[in-house]
Amino acid sequence: MIPLLLSTALAQGAPSSAFRFGGQYRINTFAESSAGDGPTALGERIRLRPTGWMDLGRTRAMLQLEANQVDNAFAFRARYADASVAFGRVRVHLGLLPLSDRFGDTLFSASWDFNPLAVSVESDEGSTTGRVAFGLVQQGLDPVHVQDDVAFFTADLDRGGYGVSLVSLYSGVGAAVAPGELLVLPGARYTRTIGSTTVGLGVLGSGLAVLEGPAAALGLRSIGAAARLSTEVAVGGGKLSLLGIYATGGGLPADGVGHAFVTPMSQLGFHGYWGHTGRLTVQGPTDQGIDDPYNIDGGTYDRTNLGRGMATLQARIDGPVANTVTLGAAAGGFLPAEGGLYGIDGLGHLRFSPVDEVALDAMGALTWFGADHHARAESIGMLIAVRLQLEML
């Protein structure tokens, strides 16, 4: 892919050349205590990600080598590659494209390494923007399953704060995850800014059907819905963020049609960064590799809790206390759609950043893991973590 993009760009006579080197280098250490669920745990996580970028005008690419102390693994990957050409206000992109949804990264996200081999057609006509993208997703979660491929499609249209989308994911019978499943999600959204306040509203539907495989499993499995309301308010030099989400649940029945809402992340048995807290969801500084956080549909790793649903209300406030220091605090509650408790999450976060490229994060989280949490006994957990990061991206 990269040699093809490079030769294409050179043949086009790229207007300028730029090559640079940087990366992301992290050292994490943490201490965890969970009353009633085992002893205190200590650990560390080291990730070294030297990265190179190429920018040849209409062709751009990013190559990354990752050394991961947690898994004792090394990986070389083309994280991003984009060859594009413009036709007036329409631009066509081809390559490994980082794609995020238009519903706050709650369905799929570039932060989740969602970079399928794709073609994307994007347009910009004043207040109207559009995108149509088609690609093949290769998660590579298990190198044994060389056919771990799904076909992906998204179409988005936005005008004057209003927007509509259609997302679809199909996993063929040769796939290692979700064989023979078709997931379709239509949605609409509205965003408005009044003074220092921005409000966003989104509604989504989902339909999950099995099209190939054993005859007994064929047919429509679930039809669900979700709603999302978000608010951001400028407070002094900081920001107050509120988020509420409800997604129907009940799981996938053995027979008949259920009413669970399902996201692409849960269909593939993965998760991404979303929300405002730190353990029942997951954010960069809180990603210690010790939790199995939730998606907005109640799903987790390995499709274990596909379609359990979610009702959550979260709040976060962030702001500077000095030129180089910011403080943040967050809290949220997470419930299955049909009652019970996944947990209640609280977070405090301090960041010291003397220059843009260097940050020292200190974080404390207090979490009540509820009786309906999928991986832990009902307990109170406390996590203290420190992360030193050098990032040149």
VEXKEVO-957554 format. One record per atom (N, C-alpha, C): x, y, z. Coordinates in steps of 0.001 Angstrom, whole numbers, plus 524288, in hexadecimal, padded with zeros to 5 digits. Example, Ala and Ser with C-alpha at 12.3 -4.5 7.8 and 13.67 -1.06 7.14 Angstrom:
2
833867E9C681E788300C7EE6C81E78833907F31C81E78832327F73681BA8835667FBDC81BE4832648001E81EBE
# end
This chain:
393
803377FB50800008000080000800008035F804EA800008073D805388038580A76809F3803DF80DA280ADC7FEEC81073806D57FCBD81332807C97F7D280F8A8097F7F37180AC58075A7F34C80713808E27EF3D8059880E9D7EFCC8046A8104C7F4A380308815BE7F5848078D8195E7F43080C4F817C77F5AB810DA81B0C7F4A3811C081BA97EECB81180817637EBE481268817B37E64880E1981ACC7E3958093981A477E58D804E781D487E34F805B4823147E42580757824877E8F18081E82A0E7EA1680C7E82C5B7E6D5810C78297C7E62D8152482B767E3198139882C047DD6081064828467DB7F80EA9828987D60F80B2182D517D5318084982EE17D95A804E1833617D8EF807DB8388C7D94B80CD3838377DACB80FD283CFB7DB7580E3C83FE77E05780EDB83D677E4EE80D3B83FC37E9D880FC5845137EA8D80CCB848F87EC4380ECA84E4F7EC8E8130684F1C7F0A18132B84BF97F4A38172584CA37F8AE8183F847677FB3681CE8846F77FD8F81E6A842218002F81F8C84348805E681DE483FCA8094081EF18406580ED181F2C83B068114C8235E839FE814158240583535817148259B836CF81C9782320834998207982499835E9825D2824138311A8293E826828315882DCA826C382CE9831608253C82EC5836D18226082B9683996820DC82CDE83EF081EEB82810841AB81A4382866843D58180C823C68464781569824F484B66813F9820C484E0F81152820FE853118140B81D22856BB815DE81F1D85B28818EE81BF885ECC8169081C9B86439814B68184E86673811D28188186B6081401814AF86F648142681681874358155181321878AE810ED813E887CA080DFF80FCC87DAF809B580FED8817880B1D80C948862B8097180E3C88ABE809B680AEE88F5C804AA80BA18926B802C88077D894E87FDC7807DA897967FDA98045589C587FA33805A889FF37F90C802738A4827F327802168A4F77F12A7FD528A5887EB917FC6D8A5C37EA287F9638AAA27E5CD7FADF8AD107E3B87F80A8B17F7DDE87F7718B0BA7DBF27F2A68B1407D65D7F19C8B0B17D47A7EEB58B57E7D1A07F16E8B8D27CF917EF008BD897CBBE7EAB58BC137CC987E6138BE257C91F7E1B88BD1F7CA1A7DEEC8B8027CE167E07E8B5177CF0A7DE048B0047D4E27DD588AF1D7D78D7DB298B2E47DD0E7D9F28B2217E0A87DDF68B48D7E5C67DCCD8B49D7E99B7E02C8B72B7EB197E4DE8B3D77EE227E84E8B6247F0317ECCF8B35C7F3C87EB088AEFA7F3727EDAB8AA837F6AF7EC558A5FD7FA1B7F0F68A4A07FEFC7EFDF8A34C802A87F3CA8A1778045B7F24D89BF8805597F627898B78070B7F4D88936F809247F98E8909980B227F88388BFD80D107FCAE888A580BF47FB3E8830080C177FF3487FBD80B117FE6787A2F80EA28020687729811B07FFC5873BE8155C802CB87092813EF8020A86AD9813258066186827812068062A8628D8158D80A0385FBA81882807FA85C0A81BFD80B30858D981A1180ADC85339818B680F5B850FC8166580F6C84BC381945813598484C81E148122C846A4820AB815A2842DE81D93815C683DC881CF881A6C83B9F8196181B3A8374581BDC81EBE8333281AFB81D7682E4B81CBC820AE829FF8182982272826AD8186582756824D08144382981821818167682AFB81C378134582A4C818588149282BF38130F8102A82F61811118117A833FA80EFA80D948378680CDA80F71839668078880CFA837758036D80E66838E97FE15809CA83BAA7FB75807AE83F7D7FE3680352842607FC047FE5883F447FC257FCF283CC97F7E17F81E839C57F79C7F8A18344C7F9D97FD5B832DB7FB8F7FE3682DAC7FDC3800CE82E3C8030E7FE6982BD5807028007B82C0980C4D800538269580EA78041E8257B812208044C8205681495806F6820B8819E5805A581D0481D548081981C9F8227080979816F48236480E65815F6824B181051810BB825F481200810A482BA4810C580C6682E50811D580C33833EB813E0806D283583817DC806DE838E4819D78022783B6D81842802678411D8159D7FE5B842FF813EC7FE5684872816B27FA1384B79819187FB9784FD181B517F7E985395817FA7F83A858798156A7F3E7859D4811937F3D285E10813887F032862538150C7F272866C7817267EF5786B0B813157EBB886D6380E037ED4E86D35809EA7EA2786FA2809727E4DF86CF4809517E4F1867BC808B97E017864C880DE97DDEA862DA8124D7E08B864308176F7DF0E86229817377DE7A85C40814C07E23F859BE813B37E1D3854288160A7E66F85139817997E55184C658194D7E95B848CC815CE7E912843FD8146D7ED93842038110D7EDAB83D69812AC7F22F839ED812B57F13A834D7813AC7F5538310580EB17F5EC82DE380CB27FAB482DA1807AB7FB6082B1D8076580092828428048B80076823FE80339805418213B7FE3480741823A37FEB280B1A827237FA3380CFD82A097F6B78107C826B97F90981308822C47F60C816E081FD57F8908178781A857F569817528166F7F7558183E811287F2DA81A7980DF77F3D781EEA80B5B7EF9C821A9808BC7F19F82412803B27EFA88222A7FF4A7F095824A67FA3D7EB72827237F88D7EB8182C417F7887E69C82EF57F6707E710832447F1887E294833437EF327E244836997EAA27DD2B839AA7EAF77DD5883EA87E97F7D8CD8420F7E9EE7D6598430A7E49A7D11E843297E4837CE19844A37DFF47CA79849107E1AA7CC5984DE07E1507C95D8523E7E35E7C8FD851DD7E9417C425851C67EB537C34D851537F0F67C2E484BAC7F2D67C3B3848007EF537C384842717F0B17C9118404C7F0D07CA6283D947F50F7CF8F83B427F58E7CEF4835647F6797D201832457F3917D1F482C957F4047D6E782AE77F6D37D64B827CF7FAFA7DAA5825C47FE057DAE581FD67FD5E7DF9781DC77FCE97E06E818247FC727E508816A97FFDC7E4568128F803167E8B0810C1806517E6CA80E5480B597EA2880E7680F587E8BC80CD98149F7E6DC811BD8176D7E1C181276817B57DF818176C8194B7DD6A8171981EDB7DF0E81AB18224F7DCCB81AE9827967D74A81D23827537D37881A0F828FC7CDFA81BA48289B7CB8381BCF82E037C88A81FE082EFF7C57982067833C07BFD282177832497BC3D81FC9835B57B6C6820E3834A37B5878268B836097B0DB82846834BB7AF3182DA1835C87ABAE82DEF83A987AC0E829F283DF67A8F0829CC842C07AC7C8298D847907B09D82CAE847847B41382CFC84C017B78D8284284CC27B912825B0848847BC9182124848C17BA4781CA784BF67B51B81C3D84C347B2B78182384F5D7B18F8132D84C4A7B1E08135A847137B0EB80EBB843DA7B60780C53841F87B97580F8A83FD37BEAF80DE583E3C7C20F812CD83E2F7C7258122883EBA7CA64816C383F757CFE9815D283D9D7D244819EE83B577D7C7819B2839F07DB33818F783EBF7D95B81ABA8434B7DC40819D0848297DC5C814118499B7D9038110D847227D8AB80B5E847ED7DBF180895843C37DF5380B7D841127E25C8095F83CB27DEC48074E8386B7DA63809FA837927D6C88085B833717D8A980AC882E597DC888085282BF27DEDF80A338271C7DE4E80607822E17D99B80567820C67D8E68016381CC57DB67802F7817987DC997FF25814717DE158002280F077D9258020280C487D9078070280AC27D4078094C809417D4B680D44804EB7D05780E6C802687CFD9812DC7FEE27CB93816578012F7CCB581B63801967C91081F13803E47C867823BC8003B7C396825127FF167C255829987FBCF7BFDB82DB27FF547C2568324E7FFA97C08E8365D8033A7BF9783B698003D7BB8083E34801C47BA24843167FF237B935847588032A7BA1C84C2F8017F7B964850AD804E37B71085515801A87B20C856208027C7AF4C85A3F7FFA07AD3285E308038F7B0B38618C805837AF0D86566809567AD7A862DB80E6B7A87D8637080FF07A69986128814D37A50885B79814497A5A58594080FA67A440853C880EAF7A9228508780DC47A9B484C5F810C77AE0F848C1810167ABED8433C80F8C7AEAD8401180C887AD0583AB180BBF7B1A38370780B847B0A78321D80CBC7B4B382E1380C807B230828DF80B327B48D8261B8078B7B32C820B18067F7B83E81D95806857B87C8197D809B77BD498166480A2A7BBF78109980A1D7BF4880DA9807797BECE807F9807537C42E805AC8084D7C46C8019780B967C9817FF5D80CC17C9367F9D680EC07CDD07F78180F597CE6E7F25C811B27D1417F30D816DE7CEDE7F11D81B057D11A7F1898203F7D43C7EC99821527D9237ED4E822CF7DC7E7E8E9824317DEA67E9F2829AB7DBE57E80082D987DD7B7E925832EB7E2927E667834627E3767E1B0832637E84A7DEF98339B7E8CA7DD8A8394E7E4707DC8583BFD7E4B67DB34841847E7497D5E88426B7E6D07D26D83EB07E9217CD4183F357EBC97CBEA83A0E7F1177CBAC839F27F3C47CAB9834FB7F2877C571832957F0487C1DD8359C7EEE57BCC5833797EA667BD4682F987E6D87C113830AA7E23C7C1B782D657E3777C5A98291D7E58A7C3C5824DA7E73E7C746820B47E2AA7C99881DB57DDEE7C78D81E7E7D9597C98F81BBF7D5EB7CCE081F5A7D8547CF638232C7D56D7D299826DF7D3FB7D7C6824457D0B27D787820377CF4A7DC1781D247C96E7DD0C81D637C8027E21081D7E7C28F7E38981CED7C23E7E817819247BDE87E893816747BD007ECEF812F07BA267F137815E97BBDB7F612815147B9E57FA7D818187B7FF7FEC18146F7B39C80154815D87B1768058E812AD7AF49809C1816447B04580EB0814FA7ADC7812FD817C17AC8A81761813F17A81C819F7814C77A69481E8A811C17A49A822A28158F7A685827758150A7A51F82BAB818A27A3D6830958158379FDE833688175279E7383867814F379D1A83C308195579FB3840C58196879EE2844AA81D7C79DE6849F881AFC79A1984CC981D43798EE8520A81B59796988554F81FCD79935859AF820F37972185D69824AF795F385B2E82A0A79942857A382C007986A8555283124795538504C83122792A484F1C82CBF78FB984A4082C42792FE8463C82946792488414482A857953683D41827C17926C8380B827C479377834E3823CA7917682F8F82377795F982BFC821DA795A8827168237F799BC8234B822407975681DEE8216879A2081AC381E67798DC8153F81DD879DFF8124381E2579E6080EA7821DA7A31080B84822B07A19D805CB8221C7A505802C981F867A4067FD3981EE67A9217FA3281F447A8DE7F599821937AD6C7F2368222E7ABB17ECAE820E47AE6B7EA1F81D3F7AD1C7E4BD81BE67B1DE7E14781CAD7B1257DD1281F8D7B54C7D9588209C7B3ED7D42D81E017B7027D2AB81A127B5E27CDEE8171F7B7227C8FF81A217B5B37C490817E47B64F7BF9381A967BC077BE3181B757BFA77C0908187A7C52A7BF77819557C78C7C28B81DB67C49B7C624820147C6BC7C97C8242B7C7467C67D829457CB297C82682C697CC0A7C5A4831707C8407C79A835937C6267CC51834D57C28D7CEAD8388F7BD727CFDE835C67B90B7CEBB8384B7B3DA7D001836497B2EB7CE02830BE7B3BD7C8EA82FA77B3297C6FF82A4E7AD8E7C76B8285A7AD047C9718237B7A7EE7C98D820F97A4277CD958230C7A5FC7D18C826077A27B7D55D8285B7A26B7DA768254779DC97DCBC824D079D177E1E58227D79AEB7E584826AB79DB37E9D4827A179C087EDBF82B6979B047F2DA8287D796677F52A82930794EC7FA0482698793227FDEA82ABA79547802BC82A75793F5806BC82E45792A480BE482B8578DB080D5882B2278C41812978295578C088164C82E0878D1481B5882D1D78CEE81F058317178C4D8249E82FA878AA0827F88334B78A1882D8D8325678C228307F8370B78DEE8356483639790478386483A7B78F6783E398399F790118412583DE278F8E846D283DAD7935B849238419B7962C84D2983FF7799E784FDF84357798FA855BD842E2798FF8586B847647984A85E108475579B9D8608D84B9B79E09864ED84A4E7A11C867F184E0879E6986D1A84F1679D7786E1F8541779B1387304855CB79EC58757F859B87A15E879AE858297A52F87C1385B9E7A99C8785E85CBF7AA6F87716861AE7AEB0873988634C7ACD586E06864277A80B86CC9862757A5CB8679C863597A4B6864E685E2A7A6748600A85DC47A56885CD0859307A23B8580C85AD679DE9857208582979A77852C18595979A2984F318549C79AA084A1E8557C79A3C8464B8514E7963F84217852957931D8409F84EBD78F2983C8F84F6778FA0838BD84AE978F99833BA84C1E78FE282FC08480E78C3982B3A84934789C18291C8452B786828246F845B478848820868419A7884681B918430B78A4B8176C83FAF786CA812A58400A7869980FBE83BCE7843C80A9D83BD27883D8069583A307875B801BB83B7B78ADE7FD95839B8787BA7F8B58386F7896B7F61183458787267F10F832F178B7D7ED208320A78B277E8A48348A78F217E48A8341378C927DFA2831E778EBC7DDA682D8B78C977D8FA82B0B790FE7D53C829BA78FD57D03C829E97937F7CC2482840791CC7CA5A822D87953C7CAFE81EF1793DF7C9D2819867963F7C4C28178F79A577C2DC81A2379CE57BE0B8187579E2C7BAC981D3C79E637B5A881C6B79F9B7B22B820BA79B707AE048215679B287AB82825F2797357A774826E3791B57A9958263378E577A685823E57890A7A845822B07861A7AA0E827907870E7A77D82BF7784427A8CD830BC7859A7AE39832BB78A1F7B0558312578BDB7B5658332378A9F7B9E282F797888E7B8C382AC4787BA7BCD3826E3783267C05A8285A7836F7C5338266477F207C8CD82717780787CD6582A9177C9C7D0C182B6877D3D7D56882E9D77DC57D3DC83451781CA7D5EF836E9782C07D49183C63781177D8D184026781BB7DDCB83E857809B7E1F08423C77F8F7E71283F6D77BEA7EA2B8418277AF07EF8A83FD377AFA7F2EE844BA77E817F6C6844EE77F087F9F78499677F8C7FFB48485177FEB802E684C657804F8088984BB6783A980AD185011785D480F6984F0A789038122B852E97884581805852347890381AE585673788B7820978565D78D41822CD8597878F508273A8579B793D3829AB85A17792E482F8785A9D793BA831A885F557934A83740860527984B83915862ED79AC883D08860B479FB083F09862D679F6F844F48633F7A22F847098671B7A27B84CAA867EF7A80784E108698B7AA23852378673B7AF308545A868C37AE8585A25869E27B06485BCB86E777AFD786132870287B53386342871B57B6B7867B486F987BB9B86A31871217BAFE86C728769D7BE9E86B0887A0E7BE8D86CD387F7D7C3D786F39880A27C42287477880B47C92687701881597CCB58758487CDD7D14C8738687E227D4D38719B87A197D44186BD6879187D06B8695F87BA27CFB2863C387B137CA9B8625E878677C8E285D7E879397C44985B80876777C16D8579B879E77BC408580B87A0F7B8DA8544587CA37B6128512B8786B7B67184BF2878BE7B41D84880874CF7B048844CA877717ABB3844488752C7A7B5840A9876FA7A64483CF88728E7A5438380D873DA7A4028342686FE579FFF830528720479BD082F9786F1E797F382BAA87073796E28282F86BC2796C28231B86C8E795D781F52868587922881B1686A4E78E77819A7866FF78B378150C8680978B31811A98633078C5F80C9C863DB78C41808D085F9678926804158615D7855D8027785E3C782137FE0685FA5785597F91086017783877F573863587868D7F0B68645C783257EBE28649F784C07E851867F4782007E3628687A784DF7DECE866257895B7DFD98637A78C5A7DBA086128789F37D9A985C1778C907D5D2859C378AB57D36F854EE788137CE438563E7830B7CDBD8552D7804C7C8EC85696781F87C45E85325781757BFA885549782AC7BAF98523D77ECA7BA4784DCD779E47BBDA84EB4775D17BB9384AB37730B7C0D984A79771247C230845E676E317C6FD84554771B47CBBD844AC76F477D05784524771FA7D548844467722F7D8578495D776D07D9D484B037776F7DCED84FB7777277E2B884E93777D97E5F1852AB777967EB93851FF77C9F7EE34853D7781067EB8A8534B786087EDAE854FD7885E7F12C850C978A9C7F5848527E78DB07F8E184F187933D7F6BC84EFD795B27F68C84A5279AEC7F446849AD79E577F81C846AF7A3267F8E8848797A6E47FC53845D87AADB7F921842C07AD657FB7683ED77B18B7F8AE83C077B5F07F6D583F967B75E7F9FF843897BB8B7F8578470D7BA257F359849E47B5647F30984BE07B3CD7EE5484EAF7B32C7E9B884B067B1547EAAB846357B0C47E669842777B6047E3CA841777BA397E6F0841587BF6B7E4C9840707C2367E347845787BFA77E400849FA7C20A7E27B84EE57C6827E5F68507C7C5DD7EB1C84FBD7CA097EEC38510E7C7A47F37F853C07CAE37F753855257C8CD7FC0E857847CC4D800A58561F7CA7D805548574B7CD8280A018561F7CD4A80DE385A8E7CF9D8126D859B97CF7B8169F85D947CA6D819C185CD87C75181A4C860EB7C29581D77860B27C12281EDF8664F7BDAF82297866E17BBBA823F086C067BF6C8277286F117BE258283A874117C0E482C0B877457C3B6829B887BF37C2D8824B687D3B7C54882274881E47C9E181F0B880587CB7F81B6D883D77D07A818FB882D47D0FF8131E8833F7CD2C8104F885727CDE080AAC885ED7C960807A4883707C4A080978884107C036806F08817A7BFDE808A587BC97C1E380D4387A957C3A680E7E8754F7C99980E99875AE7CC458108B871BE7D1F5810D3872237D3CC8159686F197D76E8187E8716C7D9F181CF986EF77DFCC81C0786ECF7E29F81F6186BFE7E83C81E9A86B547EB3981DDA8705F7EB188219C8740D7EE1E8210A878D87EC5B81C8487C4B7E76C81AD687BBF7E56F816A687F1A7E5E48114587C987E80E810FB877ED7E87780BFF875247ED348090A8772D7EC58805EB87B3F7F08E802E887DAB7F09F7FD3A87BDF7ECE07FBBB878B77ECA87F65A876D07EAA87F27E87AC77E80B7F45587EF67E62A7F0C4883067E0387F07B8832E7DD927F3B98800E7D7E37F3DA8801F7D5AA7F1FC87AEE7D0B67F08F87B1E7CDC47EF0F876797C9117F2B0876317C9CA7F76F8741A7C5B47FB688746E7C1227FA53870CE7BD037FD5E871727B82F7FCA286E8F7B7F780020869C07B5437FE3C865B87B36B801888617C7ADFC80392862E87ABD1806FA85F9C7A6D48095A8610A7A24D80581860D97A30E800F885E7179EF37FD0485E4C79FB47F8C9862707A3527F9AE8661E7A4617F5D586A297A8247F1998687C7A9F47F1C3863887AD937EDCE8619C7B3167EEA8863A57B6307EA73863AF7BB977EA8F8657D7BEE37E74C861C67C3B97E61F863647C71E7E2D78603A7C48C7DD9485F097C5E87DB7185A7F7C4717D612859127BE8D7D542858A17BB8A7D979857D17B5DD7D9168571C7B3227D69A85BD27B5BA7D6A5860537B3B07D3E3864D67AE647D5E5866887AD8E7DB088662A7A8BF7DD60868317A5C47E02D863E67A5D47DDF785F4A7A3737E07885AC779DAE7E18D85BC079C2C7E69485B5E796B27E80285BA1794537E84D86108797737E913865267952C7E99486A5D792BE7EEF086B42794317F2C48680D791ED7F7F38688E794C47FB4F86C82793648005286C8F7962D8040486FF0792BB808BC8711A792D280A67875F8790CD80F7B8778B795138120887ABC796FB8167F878F379B61818FE87BA679AB281EE187BB679C5D8213987FFF79CA5826E4880867A20682829882B47A4EF82B8287FF57AA5382CAD881637AB3F83296881447AEE983451884967B057839D4884B97B63983A428857B7B87983E5D8831A7BE1383F52883B37BF188452B8837D7C2D2846EE886AD7C48384C578868C7CA7284C6F8864B7CC7F84F9E882CD7D2228502A882097D372855F2881BB7D82F8573B8837C7D9DD85CA3882F07DF6385D6F884DE7E1E686189883067E73E862AE884B37E74E8653D88A157EB37863D088D3D7EC1B8666B8923F7F13F869678922E7F4548689988E207F93986B7288D3F7FA8686AD8887847FEA486D73885C88001186D2E8804580152867A587E80803478646A882068050E85F2B88092801F885ACF883387FDFD85C30886467FB278584A889577F553858B8888447F2D78543E887337ED2C853FF886B27EB0884FE488A6B7E64F850CC88C427E3A184D2888FB67DE8284B7F88D3D7DCF4846AE88E4D7D7FD844C188C657D57A8411E890527D04F840F0890527CD5D83D5A893A37C8A283B778909B7C737836908915A7C2DD8344E88E777C01283046891CD7BB1582F63890947B80A82B5A893357B3D08297C88F817B23A82496890227AE328227488CC47ABD481D8588EF77A6EE81C9B88D9E7A448817CB88F0D7A2E8814B088A297A33A80F7988A827A28680C038860379EEE807878879679A91806F8884C5796AC803058860E795467FFDE881357940E7FAD2881D3791B07F7F287D7678C777FA6487C0B78AEB7F9D78772B786207FC6287553781517FA7B87836781517F5AB87A0377CAD7F37787C8577D297F3378826F780997F699884A8781187F6DD88A53785E57F41D88C587878A7F5A58911078C467F38D89365790737F7BF893847955A7F60D8943F799A77F9CB8949979EB57F759892A07A0ED7F9B888E7C7A6417F85F88CEB7AA247FAB9890CC7A9487FFBB8921D7ACCB8022A895CF7AC3A80813895E47AEF080A85899977AF4E8102E89A157B50D8119889A2B7B68881553896E17BBFF8168C895D17BD3381C21897717C17381CF089A587C3478222789BB17C904822BB89A537CA918275C898A07CFDE82820896A67D1DF82D8C898077D6C182DD7899B77D991832C089A4A7DE9183280897247DFE3836B78945C7E4378368E890A57E74C83BA7890E57EC6583B3F8916B7EFE883FC2891507F3E683EF688CFF7F4C284311889DE7F8A6842D0885AE7FC7C8475B8862E80180846038861C805B3849DE885F48085C84971880AB8083384DB987DA480A5184DAC8785880DA78529287786812C58522F8789A81623856CE8780D816C6858888726281671854DC86EB681680856038691E812698528F86691810ED853CF861B980CB0850FE85F2580DD484B3285E90812C1849BE85DF18141A8444F85CBA81486840D186188814E18430B86636815D28400486AF781150840CC86EC680F6C83C838710A80B3783CDC874DE80BFF838C58791C80B1383A6287DE580B00836D78825D80574836D38847B802E58324A8843A7FD82831B7886027FD6282EA988B177FA68830A488EDC7F95C82DCF893B47F37782D4E894397F1A982895895687EC1B82772895477EA9382407899E07E6238253189C307E3D5821D58A01D7DE3D820A089EB17DCB281BB889EF27D75981A1C89D957D514816DC8A1FF7D035817F88A3427CD4E814F88A7237C86D812DA8A47B7C7D880DB48A4577C3B480B3D8A14F7C0C38074F8A49E7BBA7807AD8A4717B852803AD8A6BF7B6AB800098A25D7B8C77FB518A26C7B7467F75E89E967B2367F4D78A0747AE157F57389D5F7A8F87F3A189F037A8357EDCC89E627A3B37EBF58A0287A2857E66289FF57A1FF7E46689A697A0EE7E7DF896A67A0507E63B891377A53C7E70D88DFF7A9967E8958906B7AE7F7E90D88D877B00B7E3AD88B807B1D07E385886AB7B2A27DE808840F7B7887DBAA885D07BB687DE77888177C07C7DC0C889197C2237DC1988ED07BF977DF2A8921C7C1427DFB1897887BCC07DEA589B407BE357DCA989FD97BA5C7DC288A3FC7B8E87E1978A5FB7B4577E2038A85D7B2AD7E70C8AA6D7B69D7E8EA8AE747B8DC7ED858AD8A7BD227EF558B0DC7BE347F50A8AFC07C1887F7588B2FF7C3767FCA08B22B7C9307FC428B0A37CA957FEB08AC4D7CFF57FE7A8AA687D260803DD8AA4A7D75F8042A8ABBF7DA3C809158AB8D7DF0F8084D8A82C7E00280BFC8A4B67E47D80BB18A1387E76F810DB8A16B7EC808109B8A22E7EFF8815258A1EE7F3EF8140889DA47F490817AE89A017F806816C2895917FB0281BBF8943E7FFB081AFE892388030181F4B89064804F681DD188AF8804C78219C8875E8069B820A28821380A208251F8804A80EBE823AD87E7F812538277787C178124682698876428116882AB18734A810BF82A2186DB3813E082E3886AB58169B82C59866BE8191982FB3862CF8165582E9E85DB5813F6832A885B77810C7831E0856D2812358360A852C9814068343684E4C81557837AA84A008126C835B68453280DAB837AF8448B80A48835D18405D8091D83A2A83C87
# end
